[in-house]
């Protein structure tokens, strides 16, 4: 896989179009400041969406990033920051931090069963909805 070469205006349009496709909406129906959850984004759609984004920007977005950056605006800014970063040291530090965050998250939930994980995610999404809803 090779990274897609797009300018800063094309990247948000590509992300919006990709998300809209998975949500079966037109890209102009997605408000960049409304959380993905409000559009019906679930974990399965999220995994498929991030896989599609990673075809254009390999290893930039993980499914967990949809919870860290829950709106199109936040996710796009995150992707732009990572795609346009010119410092490989900076990218390495960010990748190591993300790996550490992911490891911490997985260790915190590894003992939970499916129902407990689902409840935890639903509670997180409710908090996001309160904050941005």
Helices and strands as residue ranges (DSSP letters): H 8-23, G 27-29, G 36-39, H 43-56, H 65-68, H 72-84, H 88-109, H 114-132
